Amino acid sequence: MKIQSVLLLFWLVAVAGVTPARADELATIEYNDPLTHDHKTSLKLTQDDVLWAARMIDTEGGGGDDEHAAAAIWTVVQRSWCHTANRHSTFTASLREFSQPINPIWNCAESGTACRNFCDESDGKGGCKTRHNYCDATADNYLDPASVSKGHYCAAHRLRERRTITSTPLEKLSPVAQRVAKLFAEGKLPNPIPGATDWQADCGNDRSPRTSLKAWSYSDNSGFTEGCGGTNTFYFEKCDAHPERFSNFWSGEEVRLKAPDGKLSAYGRSELAMAAVVRTLVASVKKAEANAEKIAERYSAKSVKLVHELTNGSDEGLAGKTSAY
């Protein structure tokens, strides 16, 4: 019954479209002990969390599918519980700390400290929102972001994209980003990757097996992995509470979303995978129906034309033509 409910939910979303959740419709993240699953603490989601989650998806996994986008969100949720240093008073803070495209230290329009030598006052190259002591294209340590490779973290196109995404409203983001962020905010998004606490673009820099354990990879068409392998690989890590083991032992009960009606979110890859299949089938059926209508209209028009030609516009002509066959 649980799978059918999720499939129905995704079908309704696919047909009805996406609208932002109201404040009273937002879910709560519930953190439980990884071993006993006893409830420990909670974090109520806000409208800002919905927006920044969607912005992260749009740049980190919006070019993929729903399962990839869901994995990205749930990884940040689980990371904030796994590592004490990543826990914040808002989920937005956790999102922006972890995701480079929306992290203010990589954005010249905000603090820009990570790209400080590449920040100038030109809108065309990232630009500074306020003048910093390093925000000056005439300074001796200034580096032109257009002079480095596209794969560079402070390349001109990345600075522009970061400026754009941090000011893009929810309704202008990709359909995947809007849809998945809304389901997450309402507590209806299944967790496809229990225990995952990190991911990175595949750029040839494998993690140490002492600190990270590979989960699986998703293709990424967002553009932020340009010059890399085109995929995001997700990882299990050793958490502060249980440093002796990787988080791949998590079942899905450790972190749950609690909807306003008290229902807890589901977990498991099959839920999202099947939902994606159903939505694809719904789209295919709709396309087939539309094509059938076009064919019917086309042949209906041809039939009318044939009748007109056979009858010369009169019933007598039709009788005469048909009798000859």
Secondary structure, DSSP 8 states (H G I E B T S, - for coil): -HHHHHHHHHHHHHHH------GGG--EEEEE-TTT--EEEEEE--HHHHHHHHHHHHHHTTTS-HHHHHHHHHHHHHHHHH-GGG--SSHHHHHHHH-GGG-GGG-TTTT-GGGGGG--S-GGG---SS--TT--TTSTT---GGGS-TTSTT-HHHHHHHHHHTT--GGGS-HHHHHHHHHHHTT---BSSTTEEEEEE-SS----TTTEEEEEEEE--SSTTTTTTSEEEEEEEB-SS-TTSBGGG--S-SEEEE-TTS-B--B-HHHHHHHHHHHHHHHHHHHHHHHHHHHHHHHHHHHHHHHHHHHTTSHHHHHHHHHH-
